[in-house]
Structures are given as structure tokens and as C-alpha cells.
């Protein structure tokens, strides 16, 4: 966490509550949720955005337990801790909305960044399940899962094992935020932010379905 950025938030948003929180520690997340409720009384929008990349070039069976655990603890369990701490606050004063930042890594695959891709796939499932549970239980809380490609943030600083390249073709965080606000207003679940993203997701699904096109795949689908 960059203290200068926290200071900038406080400068631009007088009265904002800021803190450096390790999302891998559920106690810290719960403490921040408690402080938020005490300060503002009501919560209507929660964004689970923290994430790291971790090992990039290693073969997945050669990534250490500690490296796997670090990425899972931040990218996946950090979101779970955020939901556990903040969803009860949303339910007190509906309507509300949850934003979860996944990635195009949730709907595509690659031979690199195994822990990152695995956790982003899991986040898509978390968001889908959360949405279905809210609908099933008649709760007035929306869910949006962001599926961005390259964004000009400092995420690349969390790469390990390789040089850290620049991100010259990424869109700005402000562009992603604008798309997210639109999704909150329209209660859009799956939020693609870059041109061509839906085509990439469709290509992967089409390839999977093509492999299931034989007799076994057809009979399983019919059931």
C-alpha cells in the first residue's frame, strides 16, 4: 500500500476513512468494516479490488506452496473476507451493490501466471454464486464482476520471477471506473471493459464446446 496515495484520497475526499488493510488477514478486514459502520452508519457499495500476480514464468508444479498461498490468500480469500465483513452491512440498509475485480484471466487461459489465473477463475465463480444467492433470497443487492484486460495500474509490481514490463496499451483506471459505475446503475453482472474482450471469452467457450462435440459430449449435454 502506498501511503502517498492514501494521503491523496484524504486530500481529494475530505472525511474519507482510509487505512492500510491486509486483505489476507480477515481480522484486519473486519476491523475496517466495523470502523466504516461506526463512521458512516450505512454502507451501500463495496468494492473488492485488491490483487497480486505472483509467479509469472514458473511451471505450475514448480511454484512453491508459499507462493501459491500468497496469491490465493490475497486474490481469493481476501475477497471472501471482504464479503464476510461487508455484506451484512449492505443488508442493513438496502439497496446495495458489490463490485469484484476479476480479470480477463477469469475467462481466458495462458501458459503463464498459473496462480493468478486460477484465482481469477475462482473469483468469477464467487461473483456468479453471490449474485444467484442474492436473487434466490430476494435481497436487494446487485453484483458486478469486472473483467478488465490491461489497465495502467501498479499491478505489474507484484510480478515475481520475471522482469516487470510496462503497460503501454492499457486503458486508464478512470475508464474502468466509468464502466463500473454504469454497471452498478444498470445492475450488470459481467462487466467487460476492453474492445474485443467478449470475442476472446467466446473463442475459449467455442473451443471447449467443439471438443465436446463427439458422441460423449452430445449425450452428456442432453442429460
N, C-alpha and C positions, 0 to 999 in steps of 0.2 A: 504494500500500500504506500502510495506517495503522499507524504504529509502536505506537500505544497498543493496538491490537487484538492485535498480536504479543505485546506485554508481557502482556496479559490471558491469552492462550493459555499463556504460560510460567507465569503465576501459577496457573492452574487445572490445568495438566498438568505438574507438576514432571518434569524430564527430557526434555521435548519439545524437538525440534530445530526452530527457526524461523529463517526468513531471508526477506528481500525478494528475490524472484526475478522477473526479467522473462522471461515465458514466450516472448516473441518472440525471445529470444536463446537458441538451442539450447545454447550453451556454459554459460550460467548454469544451465539446467535440468539438464544432465549433471553439472555440478559439485555441484548439490544432491543428485542421485541418488547420486553417489559418496560424499558426506558421510553420507547416510542409511544406505547399506550399511555404511559404516565404523562408524557409531554403533550401529546396531541388529543388523547381521548378516543379518537377513531382512526381506523386505517381503511382505506378504500382501494389502494393499488400497491401491489407487492411485486418487485422485480428481482428474480433470482438470476444474477448475471455473472457471478464470479466463475472463473475458469482458468485452467492452465493446460499447456500442450503436453509437456513431459517429453519422454524419449521420442525421437523422430526417426532415426535411421535403423535402430536395432530391430532384429527379428524378434517377433513377439515372445518366443520361448526363451529368448536370451535377456529379456527385460527383467530386472530384479524384482523381488517381492516388494521391496520398499518403494521402488519407482511406480509399480502398479498401484500400490496402496495410496501413494500420494495423489495420483491423478483421480482415482476413484473417490477418495475422501473429499477432494475439493469439488470435482465436476459433478459427481452423482450424489454422494451423501451430504454434501454441502447444500444442495438444492432440497433434499429431503428434510434436512434440519431447518431450512428456511420455511418450508411449507408447514412443518410441525409447529413452529413457533408463531407464524403469522396468519395462517388460515383461520384459526379460532378468532383472531381479531377481526378479520374480514367478515366473519359470520355474525359478529355482534351488531354491525351497522351496515347491512347491505343497502344498495348493490356494491359489489366489489369486483376486482379483476386481478388475476395472477399472470405475470409475464415470466416466461422461462426462456433463457437464451441457450439454444442448442447450436446448430451449425448445419451447413450443407453436409458436414461429416455424419449427420444423422440419417441421411437418405442416399449417400453415396459410399463408395469404398475405395481403398487405396492400399498399396503395399507398405506404406509408412505410417508413423504415428499410431501404433496399434491401441495404446491405452486411451488416447484422445478419441479416436473413432468409436471405440467400444462404449465409452461413457456417453458420447453424444447420441449414439443409437438408443442407449438406455433412457436418456432424457426425453426423447420423443415419445417413448412408451409411457414414461411418467406423466407427461403432459396430456397424452390421449386418455390415460386412465383417470387422471384428475378431472378432466372435462366430463367424462362419462359419469363419474360418481356425483359431480355437482348436478348434472341433468337428472340422473336417476333419483336423487334425493330432493329434487325441487329447490335447490339452493341458488340464490340469485348472485352467482359469482361466475364470471367468464374466465376463460383461459386462452392465452395466446403463446404459442411456441415460435420463437424467432429462428429462422433457418438461413442465416446470412452466409455468404461466401467471404471473400476478403474484405476486411474493414480496417481502416487506418488507425489501429489502436496499438497498445504496447503488449498485446498477447504474445507476439513473437519472442519477447524477452523470456518467456517460460520454456522455450525450446531447450532441450538438453541433447548433447551428443553430436551436434552439427553446428555449423556457422549459422548465425542469425541473419537471414536476408531481410532486405527492406520489403515494403509492401506497397509499391508504387501504383498498382492498379486497383487498390481497394477503394470502396466508397467511404464517405466520412461517417463517423458515429451520428452526426446530426441527421444525415439522410436515413439511417436505420431508425433513429428515434422518431422521425416523422412518420415513417411507415408503421411503427409500433403504435403510435397514438391513433392513427387511422384504424388499426386492427382492434384496439380497445373500444373505440367508438362503435365499430361495426360488429364487435364480438367475433372476429375472425380467429379460428383456431390455429391454422398453419400459415405462417407468415413468411413468404419468400421475399427477399429484398433485392436480388440482383437479376438483371435480364438473363434469360437462358437457364435459370435455376430449375424451373419446372421441367424443362426438357431433359436435364440431367437426371432428375428424380424419375421421370417417366422411362428413360432409357434403362435404368437399372431394373425397374419393375418389369419392363418388357423382356429383358434378358432372363429374369427369373422365371417368368411365365412361359417363355419359349422353351426353357429346359424342362418344364413340367408338361410339355405338350404331347408326350408319349402316352401310351395306354395307362400307365400307372398314375400319371399326373391327372389325366381326364377322369379316371374312376374315383380318385381321392377328392377332386373338386366337386364331383357330382354328389358325393355323400354329404 
